[in-house]
Amino acid sequence: MKLLLWLTFKMKIKKIGENIYEIPKTGKMNVPVRIFASEKILEKIKRDKSIEQGINVACLPGIYGQSIMMPDAHQGYGFPVGGVAAFDVEKGIISPGGIGFDINCGVKLLISDLDRKDVEPKIKKLMNELFDNIPCGVGKDSDLRLSDEDFDEVLNTGLDWALKKKYAVKDDLDRCEENGHMKTADATKISPRARKRGRRQLGTLGAGNHFVDVLYVEEIYDKEIAKIFGIQKEGQIAAMIHSGSRGLGHQTCSDYLRKMEDEFSEIVSKLPEKDLAYAPTDSHLAKDYLGAMSAAANYGWCNRQMIAFKVRKSFDNIFGKVKLDSIYDIAHNIAKVEEYKINGEMKKVYVHRKGATRAFGPGHKEVPKVYRDVGQPILLPGSMGTASYILVGTDKAVNETFSSTAHGAGRVMSRHKASNTFSEEKVKKELEEKNIYLKSASKAGIVQEAPQVYKDIEDVAEVSDSVGIGRKVVKLIPIGVING
């Protein structure tokens, strides 16, 4: 019966515009499902259960507009990765599964005053230096030792702590989502086990798809906006950091999923997946989770900032004093209270972005002043060894996607299948043929993150650009990669 229902939904996917598809509101759905994808990408999305998960999200109480799936969508836990959903602040829900286990997994991008010709001859030396300075891989601890007071300050104030301790400069805060400090954070809502897991991991990369890339500017699509972002010319060198809140965020998500399963067991028993568990927004548990999630988000921004501190140190050690400025730091897995016009009325909503990024357009008050005239930078990392993109937020995204767009390439192959399909030697050889130097903490990190296990980042960027939820500004190509 379930298979028959699923096939029926597949048949009801309608093309409503160029690279836009919809599953109409049917049955228990409170809103339709909106899918942003090319025909090629849609066929890949159909291969897993992500569309079914998008339909499940459309059935949740208090949801507004539509259940949104980005071109990088793929199957997750509860909500699809690459999913966006907005729920009424007073009569809706908040769901850990709509944010993800790696709370504030995100990307920080730095731009240097170096040129490709300066760096390529020393790329191996640079990547070895970065690898030595940045703990990466499973079980690798930071060399940072935090007092209880410092740890609480990291959780409660985020990058304010990093600035105070001189691990950041003011521009790092100014050019970061939320200025790196969610004021709804409450360290007391983080469990002892989550604290223990995060205590020794601040400034570590982790494993899986987390990475540090050294890249060069290959193509500039909009020179005026690129210049405002600090990008002057092709060949300019950048560094991209992709990491999150490590074990602290993962444990926080697990803790609150279990709490919601226990407290709202009657609700959870009726859900198609237990990872869709939620708390009504007027409940104490919803407020506790918001405090804990915000604290984990602050930790995530501090984690990337500590890695950025080590990236700057590594560049200086190889090239002398290098100018390495922040372009932006953006979260992928997070929930925010934002305001939108819905049915002609301004409403506050919890926007859940799981594997999706904020995409505010020109003039929005939360866009840094230096970028406000053009819109917020969007960082779209590719898979290992492929291009990455910088896009810019748009006004159109406000109405189409609750100011959201894609967060990366999006998996098309499980880690298990990748391990049985690729070899370490083959992946390394392919990267070497592209003149990309790889340093990895593990064989698993290499084969499970091979470029072929992801969608084509070119297609994902093109869909965002073509439908107007993020305009292409710059294309970046890696010459050095570190992963866990």
N, C-alpha and C positions, 0 to 999 in steps of 0.2 A: 504493500500500500504506500509506504514511504517513498519507494523508488518510483512508483507511478506518479505520485504527487510532484516529485522532483523533476521528472521528465516533462510534466505539464508546465512547471515553472520555466524550464529551459526553453520550451516552445513559445512562451509568452515574452521572451526578451525582444523588445521592439527598438528599432533604430529611430531616434527622434531628432537626430542632428548629426553633423559630421563628427565622428568619434564620440558620440553620446548615445547610450542605450538606456532603456528603462524596463523594469518589471512593474507593471501596474499594481496598485493596491488591491489585494485579493485576500479573501478569507480573514485570518486574524491580523493581517498587516494593518498597521495604523497609518503608514505612509508608503509610497512606492520606493523601489530601489533604483538608484541612479548610478550607472557605470560609465566612467570615462575611459575609453579604450579604442584603439584601432581594431579593425577586423582581425588582424594577426594577433594582437594582444588578447582580444576577447577569447579566441580559441584556446589560448594557454590558460586563461583564468578559468575556463569551463572544466579544465582537467581535474581540479580538486574541489573541495567543498566550500570554497570561499563565497560563491554566490548564494549557496544555501545558508551560510552564516550571515550574509548580508540581509537575507530575507528574515532570518531570526531576529536580527537587530531591529528591523522594521516593525516587528510585533511588540517591542518593548513599550511600556507606558511612558507617556509624556514626551515622546519623540516628536520633533518638528521637521517640516520640510520633506526630507527623504533620507533614507539610509544610503550613504554615499560610499562608492568604491572607486579608488584611484587606479590609474593604469598599472601601478606596481602591485596591485592587490594579489594576495595569495592566502591560503588557509592558515588560520592562527588558532588560538585557544579562545573559544567563545565568539568574539568579534573577529572578522577577517583582518589580517595585516593589510594596511593600505585602506583602512576604513575610517570614516568620519561620521559622527552622529551628535546631534544637539538635543538636549533634554531640558525641559522647563525647570528653572531653579527651585520653584516652590512645589510643583506637583509632578516632577519627573523623578529621575533616578541618577545615581552615580555608580559605575561598574568598574571594578579593577580590570576585568577582561576587556573593557573598552579602551584601556590605556596600555596594558601589557605588563609583562613581568619585569622588563628592563626599563623602569620608570626613567624618563628623560634620557633614554638613549638618544643621542643627537650628534650634531656635527659642528665643529669649530674650524673656521678657515682663516689662515694667516697669509698675508701677502708680503713679499720681500722686495728689496731693492736690487736683488741679484738677477742675472740673466742666465738663460739655459746654457750658454757657452761657458759661463763661469763654473757651473755646478756639475755638468755631466762628466767632466774629467775626474771629479772627486766624488762621484755619487756613491761608490762602494764604501769609501772612507766615511762619508756622511751617514749612510744608513747603518753602518756598524757602530758609529758613535751614538746614533739615536737608539739603536737596539740595546746598547750597553746602559744607557741612561734611563730608559723607560721600561719598567717591569711589565712583561706581557706573557700571556699564557695562563693556563689553569694553575691556581695555587701560588702564584707569584705575589709576594707582599711588597708594599711600599717601604722605602727607607724613612718615611715620615712617621714620627711618634707624636700622637696627639694627647693632650691632657683631656680630662672629662669636660672641662670648661671649653676648650677649643673645639672638641667634637660637637658639643651642643651648639656652639656658635656657627660651625659649618652648616649644620642642619637647619638652624633657624634663620641665618642671614646670608648663606651662599657666598657669592663673590664679594660681599662686603668684608667677610673674613679674609679672603685672599688678598684684597687690596690692603687691608690693615697689616697683614703679615708680609707685604711686599712681594707676593707671588703674582700680582696683577698690577696693571696701571689703569688709570681712570678710563681710558679709551676701551679697555677690555669690557668694563661694565656698561659703558654707554652703547657699545655695539654688541649687545647680548639680549636675547629675548628676556623680558621681565627685568632687565639689568642684572640678571643672574640671581635674583632674590624674590622668590614668591613669599609675599607677606602673610599668606595663610598657613605658613609652615608652623608645625608644633612638634618639637623634638620629643616631647613626652608621649606622643602617640606611636613612636617607633619602638618595636619590641626589643627586649634584651638580646634575643638571638639575632635580629637584624643588625643591631648595633655592633654585636661581636663580629658578624661577617664583614661589616663595612669598616671596622676600626683600622685595619691594616691594609686597606685597599685604595686609599685616596692617592691618586696620582699613578694608577696602574691601568693598563690598556684592557686586560682581560683576554678572552678567547673568542671563538666563533667568528662573526663577520666584523669585529672591531679592528681598526687599522690606523696607521699613520702613513699618509702618502706624501711624497714630494712630487710636485707636478709643475708643468709649465703651461703658460697660456698659449693655446694653439690657434684659437679663432675668437675674434671679438665681433659680436653681432650688433651691439649698440655702444659706440665709442663714448658717447656723452655720459651714459649711465655707468659704464665701466670705469670711467675716470673718477666719477663720484665715489665709486666703491674702492678706489685706490689702484686700479689696474690701468697702466699707462700704455702698454705695448705687448705685442706678441713676443713670446719667449720669456716673459717675466715669471719668476719662480714663486710658487705658493706651497704651503703645507696644510694638509687637511687632516683633522683628528676626528675619528669616529669612535665614541665610547659612551658609556652611560653610568648608571648608579651602582653597577657591580652587584655583589651579593646582598648589599643592603636593600636595593630596590627590589630584587627578586624575592627576598624573604618578606618584604613589606607587602607585596602583591599576594603572596601565598597566605600570609597571616590574615589579611582582610577578606580574601575569598572564603577561607574557612569560617571566619567570624560571621560572614553574611549567610553562609550555608547553615550555620547553627541557629542564628537569630531569626532568619526568615526561611526556615526549612519548608514551610508550606508553599511559598512562592517558588523556591528553587526546585521543588519536586515536580513542578509543572513546566519547567524550562526544558527545551530540547537538549541543552548542554549545561552542565553544572558550572562551567566557566563563564556563563552568562550571568551568574549570580550578581545581584545588585542590592543596594540599599535605597529606599525612598529618600528623596532629598531632604525631607523634613525630619528624618530620624537622627538620633545621636550618633549612630554608626556611620552614617554618611558624612557627618561633620568630622568625626574622628579620622575617617579615611582621607578626607581632603587635607587635614592637617599632616597626616603621615606621608601622603603622596607628595605634598608640597615640600616637605622636609627632604624626601628622597630626591626630588627634582633639584633642590638647592645643592645637595651632595653631588649630583650628576654634573652640574655646571662647574662646581669646584674641582671635580675630578678632571674634566677636560682642561680647565685652567692650569692645574698642576702639571698636566702633560705638556701644555703649551709652554709653560715655564722651562721645562726640560728640553723642548724642541728649540727654543731660543738659545738656551745654553749650548746645545749641540752645534747649532749653526755657527755661533760665535767661536767655538773651539776649533772649527774647521776653516772658517773664512775670515776670522777677525770680527770686529763689531759689525753686526748685520741689523739693518732695519727690518723688523718682522712684525707688522701691525695686524691687529684684528680687522677682518672684514665683517664677520658676524658669527654668532653662536646660536644655533637653533635646535629646539627640542623636537623629537619625533613621537615620543610616547608620553602623552600628558593630557590632563583635562583642565580647562580654564573657564572661568566665568566671563562671558562676553555678551555684548548687547547687539541685537539685530532686529530689523523691522520684519515682523511676521504677521501676515494677514492685516497689514496696515497699521500695526501697533508695535511699538518698541518693547522688546522683551529680553530679560536676562536669561541666559541659557548656560548649561554646562556643555561646552563643546569638547567631546572626546575625540582625540586624534591618536590613532594607533597605527604607527607606520605612515604618518602623514605630517606635513609641516604647515605652520601658519603662513599665510600669504597676504598680509595686509598691503593695500594699495596706497597711492599717494595721498598725503594729508592725514592719515590715521594717527591719532595721538600717541599710539604705542610704538610707532616707527621712530627710530633714533632721529634727532633733529637733522643730523648731517645727511640723512637719506629721505627725509620726509617729503620733499618735493617730487621724488621719483618713485618711492615705494620701498618696501622691505626686501633685502636680499633673501633669496631662497637658495639653499645649498642642496644640490641633488647629486649625491655620490654614486658613482658607478660600481660595478663589481671589480674584483681584483684584476688589475691590468687593463681595465677599459677606461674610457673617458668619464669625467665628471662635469657637471654643469653648474653655472650660477644663473639663476633666473631672477626676475623681480616681480613682486606682488602687484596685483591689479585690482581695479574697482569691480570688475566683472565677477571675481571670485567671491565677493561679499554675498551676492544673491545666488550664485551657482553652488557654492561648496562651503558656506560658512567660513569664508576667507581661508581656504585650505587647498593644498595641492600635494603631489606625490613626494615621497621621501627618498627614493632610490630606484634601483632596478627591479627588485621583487623576485623572490625565488621561484623557480619552476621545477626544481628537483630537490628532494629531501637530502639531508646530510648523510643518511644511511645509504641511499642509492648512489650519491656522489662518491662515497668511500669505496663502493664496489665497482665504480665505473672508471675513475681516473687514477693515475699513479702520480706520485710526487715528482718523479723524473719528467713525466710528460708535461705537467703544468709548469715546472721550472723552465723546461726547454722552450715552451711556447712564449713565456714571458721574456726569456733571454733573446729570442728572435725579434721581439718588439723593443729591445734595448731597455728592458725594465729589470732592475736589480731587486730581488726579493730576499727578505730576512723573515723567518718565521720561527715561532717557539715550538712548533710541532708539525709532524707530518699530516695529522688530521686537519690542522688549520689550513694547510695548502690544498689538499684534495677536496675538502668540503666547501671551500670558497672559490673553487675554480670558476673562471668567467662563464663557462657554459651552464652553470647551475642557476643562472639568473636571466631575466628578460634582457633584451637589448636596450641599454640605457638611451641610445639615440631615439628609439621609438617612444619611450616613456617621456623624454623631454619634448619630443615633437607633439605628442598628444596634449600635454599641458599647455604648450605654446599655441597650438591650433585652436583649442577651445577657449583660450584666454584666461586660464586660471594660474598663469605664471609665464611671463615672456622671457625667452632666451636672451642672455646678455653675453656670456662668455663660455667657451669650451676649454676644458683643462685636460691635459694628458699626463699620466704618471711616468716618472722615470725611476722611482724608487718606492718600494712598498714594505711595510712592516705589518705582520698580522700575528694573532695569537695561535 
